[in-house]
Amino acid sequence: MTASGSGIGRSVPRVDAREKVTGQARFAGDLKLPGMLHGKVLRSIYPHARILGVDVSKAEALPGVVAVLTGADLLDIDPYYGHSIKDRPLIAIDRVRFVGEPVAAVAAEDEATAEAALNLIEVEYEVLPAATTMQAALAEDAPLLHEVEKLRPGLFHGLGELRPQGNICYQHTIARGEVAEAFERADIVVEGEYTFPAVYQYAMEPHTAVAQWEGDQVTVWASCQHPYLVRAELADLFGLPVTDVRVIVPYVGGGFGSKSYTKMEPITVALARKARRPVRIANRVDEAMVTTRRHNMVCRMRTAASADGTLLARQVSLWLDTGAYADNGPRVVATAADAAPGPYRWESFHVDAYGVYTNRPPSGSYRAFGATHLQWIGESQVDEVARRAGIDRVEIRLCNLLRPGEEVRPGGKPLDADLVGDVRKIAEALDWDSPKPPGTGRGLGVGLLAAGARPVSTAIVRLQADGTALLLVSTTEMGQGARTVLSQLVSEELALPVERIKVPGGDTNVTPYDRSTGASRSTTLAGKAVQRAARQVRDELLAIAGEHWGVAPHALELRQGAVWYGGKSLTFPDLIHERFGFSGGEIIGHGTVRPEAGKGSYAAGPVFWEVCIGGAEVRVDPGTGRIHILKLVSVADVGHAVNPELVEAQEMGASMQGLGNALFEEMVFDEGQILNSTLLDYHVPTIEDLPDAFISRLVENEDGPGAYGIKGVGEGALAGVPAAVVNALADLGIKVNELPLTPERIWRALHASDVPQRQEPIFKENP
Amino acid sequence: MTASGSGIGRSVPRVDAREKVTGQARFAGDLKLPGMLHGKVLRSIYPHARILGVDVSKAEALPGVVAVLTGADLLDIDPYYGHSIKDRPLIAIDRVRFVGEPVAAVAAEDEATAEAALNLIEVEYEVLPAATTMQAALAEDAPLLHEVEKLRPGLFHGLGELRPQGNICYQHTIARGEVAEAFERADIVVEGEYTFPAVYQYAMEPHTAVAQWEGDQVTVWASCQHPYLVRAELADLFGLPVTDVRVIVPYVGGGFGSKSYTKMEPITVALARKARRPVRIANRVDEAMVTTRRHNMVCRMRTAASADGTLLARQVSLWLDTGAYADNGPRVVATAADAAPGPYRWESFHVDAYGVYTNRPPSGSYRAFGATHLQWIGESQVDEVARRAGIDRVEIRLCNLLRPGEEVRPGGKPLDADLVGDVRKIAEALDWDSPKPPGTGRGLGVGLLAAGARPVSTAIVRLQADGTALLLVSTTEMGQGARTVLSQLVSEELALPVERIKVPGGDTNVTPYDRSTGASRSTTLAGKAVQRAARQVRDELLAIAGEHWGVAPHALELRQGAVWYGGKSLTFPDLIHERFGFSGGEIIGHGTVRPEAGKGSYAAGPVFWEVCIGGAEVRVDPGTGRIHILKLVSVADVGHAVNPELVEAQEMGASMQGLGNALFEEMVFDEGQILNSTLLDYHVPTIEDLPDAFISRLVENEDGPGAYGIKGVGEGALAGVPAAVVNALADLGIKVNELPLTPERIWRALHASDVPQRQEPIFKENP
């Protein structure tokens, strides 16, 4: 049996293109249900306060108001959630821990009434001392965010024992060998303290949820990336079996991690429960910004090398500000730790990573978390080693990079990528060996991201009697093209045109279990489940045809929606007719992915190492400090590209988001209050900020664990950009240890005599 | 491996009971969509006319009217449908063929406006000669309903070549041996001409459909029994792949065949297409009565026997009035032919059955079609043979009934029921051998219904991480308890309490293919697919547990939502955790039923022979002719009762509907116009009409083709009742050959000296 192979490797147009460009695609916010109310949330104005009383009587009396929810309405349930640590009530109960925390929610006939009612709610607060920075939170007499001994693990903590302590939410250490000894031996030691800002994911669509109860069952339409994890947390919160909770995910207008895990859904469900009517809550952008964000970080790193540039050891301490609630903080901490050593053959390394509770809005997932935080730091130290050793910056990497099959982290998956080849591709695209035009700097950065998340995905393929197919898979289409590439995998297996394959939206009652949409996992893991489901269907088609012609299935060929034997063919409708005796029936296949041992194992974690690599050529305006990106280069080490144009679009999108992280973006807080929650004040990259040239190279070594050797992309390019830009600046002699690389900062660096040094370290000693 | 067996054989409460008694169950008519319009249908006032023109301008000008649909709007599609014969336009194009045929449809903001707009539509008709009775339709110079040479087979005609001729829509002959020779030899010949009235299924919920287009895709919520056949016909009509048509079936408020196949859906979809907004059309009862009904019939039958009561031969001609369009007429004709000989060991028989087009509303499926039409006739002749031979009426049956394994019809499935045992149970329940109280008559009737329809069903079972399960199956829950018994089958296979199993409603995008809900097939066929799906899940659970303990699956036991090995157990959540490494993932199983050969084969048809059996003890008021039912007896020869109380409820419901058919119900037409389209004029059985005693006996010989030897029930009791009552009357000397047995008819029979004879036969000769 051979398939035609027409499904993958081709840049077919997105299957959702027409729906989207004609405005027909529906998002959660477009949903209208009969009797649906509009919910608005009253938010804390203090970073830390005790709630002494909430008087909702005036709000309830406002005509058009149907229900007002407060913590007092949650007495019949266990209202705490958090997939990692159950530290968060779905609405504040006795205390608020950040500016923006929901204190009450109003459901009214229209949005204006709900908004008006918020002003009628009277909250009596007792203001408490706040720890609005990590420094404050880690001080000896710091106010404590949580009674840590009462914290319970969430449903999906998945990180071994959680032992929060004081304001340390989570800590993670990875180590190999004896670091101290290596540093003693080293000829070159580079060290520094670095800061990474809080940034916002800025998906076009802010968080939106609609909840409708029917009896003891609840349906939630949500702009969420992980419907199954949301379902589980809602079931847990409201004491329901999971089959009584239905989570439906229409198209999602961008996620980037901001819609990972559970966000607005619990409060919406609780408000609908009280109102006894469907309720819709749609965040404004400023509300979305206090719902989730990327962790700001402080990091101390030192790197040891011998005089010839051989990397010896690295020691890292890093503190990530997870805000008032853990959200995905523990995983970000662990992934940051994994990213800290970088992709090199170390004798020894030691990384201590901490997540810190502060009285700031909670931080969670953000595309390429951990890697983005760390890679620019580690790679700038590698560049500095090269400079001090007097060797080329590409050369030092080629010498020290891990080779495929080598251990990356103790006990983890060995390297499954050709990093040397990838770096050579970046260098080539940057014309590394050609002379630089005057005033330009070149830099590159390479790293690894522990990707794939938990390898649990399922899919169902239903081939219909007219030869069209339904693909049921819970991957969230959030702009990345998931429905297209997953259709292509079915197309490949069944030799069926993509347009004959429909992919309904995610719906836990319809589309089977998928752990999550994130961590670059969908094409690799959901895709493998899809492939297996499609192969069940294919095998059944071949069996029917084989029976018909009295030949073994391997003698048959699948091509153009038909099975062929010599010059004879039976179309899929023919075969279904043959099987069922009439023009009905369907052929069902299902596929499952789970932690699997053996070849291509992804039991040990990560599922695969996503290559984070980028290169940049920059120029700096010495008068303003403004950075001009002449060339941005990415390499998509993707294993096998299902849809090359979509891969390139992912690379470009991630690179631009990386530019935002590197150059512009920073949430500015004053005593825990965001000061820049509009696009006027918060600069995301625009068309004006595009690099003069963007080059994306594809590497298809078929070394991934997915179907056809696929591995994920879409995050790595992001992490590569800050590293590349920082190193390109250093190539110009501009050394920075804080992001973003604002013109002011660059100007100051340009006009400083050396690396700008703080007066004293941010932390006096490791907490 | 053994399962606990707690799932089946128990009368667990209906899983939908709470939803229904609390009014939370949603039916198609309850649906409200944003922007939904209300549709009303303008219907023909003539039984046969040419449409010269339709002026909708005034209607379109009425404020609130959004669209008016006429035949002129269908130029871009092939507007003819009919699953058996494509003879019907979805709205009249150039001609109307019955009083009530849709001529135009209005979509407006509310029902009142739509209704008002109907009055503003001006239709110019040229009245044509009409054939409003079968006699008229079969007359030599009858007006022809259709140009039969242009008729095309429908998507699911499934009855070999259709050769409509004149006004004969379909004809079917079954025969064995030489009838004429047997009649020459016979000592006893009983013969007569019989009529059966048009009756209405009278589901509580009239037909309702809501259609919503999104781009080129359409979603239809419909009160339909067969969502997949509706989907196929809609896709065919509107030129779409089936995956672009989604048919969702909420709870259905009774079907009884009235919602078999495609009814209101095409006109609703076409109106929504024109209005470019969602449209809801809900029939009133009088509109539902012209949408479908049971065929009225004329039958000539003669039965030959030897002097000792041995049945020799039977000859039957029957004409079924299918109205203006075939609908399911051909299948009714074939099934009536199958039922005509009755369940006896004939030397020879010959049945000619005809479906006749007339200018009356179309006839379709109605619970126990064919069998109900014929059984009372054949069984009354058997009783008459017994009387003339001087032998007991039970005895004559015991002697002549087929035994298991004997051929029923040439080439068909051999008998799979113990009819002798069934008849004995009826006799025993009627105290047959005890003296009758004075003035009472006893009768019984036995027959066979070719049941199961086409054996094509699929199901998916999805076991979730918390040990609850979703059962995806497209059987329509229309009050019969399908979701309950199908849950019980999963419960049985997985040893999981019924309340842990959820069965979402039918939805072609969610629940996989099922041919139809009817022909007593669901528990048997959908149930077998469900069993197979559940067994896949069970096998996977056992495999995981076996791996865990290092033992073979057959050493394990499944009980109480867990797998047991000796005293140790692993719950389903444990096992799923074991498989996926965390509290997520799911185990999927799917099952398929298709025509299968070998043991328990149902390739030859029917899938099984449903036993139609009933007994009655009656008294008659000689002054009024009113029949009093003292006792009604049914035997449910069900193979294996999944839920005995639901079986009994089916038996009682079917028996009461049989009483309605026997005693009261008749649609009265005058020139094709129904005269009694309200409950005031059309008498369905009420609480007042209950028999004094109802006895239902269960037979569980495990001789059916379903899981655990299940075979279907729910129709047979209906067909048994008219036969039993007619024979009980004959036992009192009251011989009738027309249904219903109205007091007037009985009074006339009581006061006639002999069997009432018509002046001349209805048909002079066989057409």
Interface residues (C-beta under 8 A of the other chain):
Chain A: R18 E19 T22 Q24 R26 K32 L33 P34 L155 F156 G158 E214 G215 Y228 L229 A232 A235 P241 V242 T243 D244 R454 V456 T458 I460 R462 Q464 A465 D466 T468 A469 L470 R500 K502 P504 D507 N509 V510 P512 Y513 R515 R579 F580 G581 F582 S583 G584 G585 E586 I587 I588 H590 T592 R594 P595 A603
Chain B: R18 E19 T22 Q24 R26 K32 L33 P34 L155 F156 G158 E214 G215 Y228 L229 A232 A235 P241 V242 T243 D244 R454 V456 T458 I460 R462 Q464 A465 D466 T468 A469 L470 R500 K502 P504 D507 N509 V510 P512 Y513 R515 R579 F580 G581 F582 S583 G584 G585 E586 I587 I588 H590 T592 R594 P595 A603
